[in-house]
Amino acid sequence: MRMTPQQAETVRMFAHRYFGEDAVIWLFGSRTDDRKKGGDYDFLVETSLDQPDIIVEHKIAMIAELQSTSTFEGEKINLIVKRRNTSFDMPIYVVAKSEGVRL
């Protein structure tokens, strides 16, 4: 995994702040492969929040706050949010959970 322990802790901290203490976070995509170089940070956050407007507001705030930290400054961050209590499922959720690294 090409992510420092400090970066992982920062992501967990902000995910819990914006999406609740029960939020679960995965890093997926190219950053999970130690043989690759560069790439953006792809995160999946699973939350028990269920109001779409609040989820979008918190998603934007979390990305903005992450990018303002010294550990993620200037980095491209993709954040996908999955509502835990919904039957709606997308293939990216399955890929992120099965191929990603839970933080």
NORTATA-V60046 format. One record per residue. N is the residue number from 1. RES is the residue in one small letter. PHI is phi in whole degrees, 0 to 359 (* if undefined). Layout:
N RES PHI
N RES PHI
This chain:
1 m *
2 r 262
3 m 200
4 t 283
5 p 303
6 q 295
7 q 296
8 a 299
9 e 295
10 t 298
11 v 297
12 r 301
13 m 300
14 f 290
15 a 297
16 h 291
17 r 295
18 y 269
19 f 238
20 g 100
21 e 296
22 d 270
23 a 296
24 v 242
25 i 236
26 w 235
27 l 263
28 f 220
29 g 91
30 s 296
31 r 290
32 t 274
33 d 256
34 d 294
35 r 278
36 k 271
37 k 233
38 g 66
39 g 98
40 d 271
41 y 258
42 d 250
43 f 236
44 l 245
45 v 243
46 e 256
47 t 226
48 s 269
49 l 299
50 d 229
51 q 269
52 p 306
53 d 293
54 i 292
55 i 299
56 v 295
57 e 300
58 h 289
59 k 297
60 i 297
61 a 296
62 m 294
63 i 298
64 a 298
65 e 290
66 l 300
67 q 289
68 s 268
69 t 275
70 s 293
71 t 282
72 f 237
73 e 302
74 g 80
75 e 269
76 k 274
77 i 235
78 n 250
79 l 232
80 i 252
81 v 244
82 k 247
83 r 282
84 r 294
85 n 262
86 t 219
87 s 273
88 f 293
89 d 226
90 m 241
91 p 305
92 i 296
93 y 297
94 v 295
95 v 297
96 a 300
97 k 285
98 s 277
99 e 255
100 g 274
101 v 244
102 r 285
103 l 267
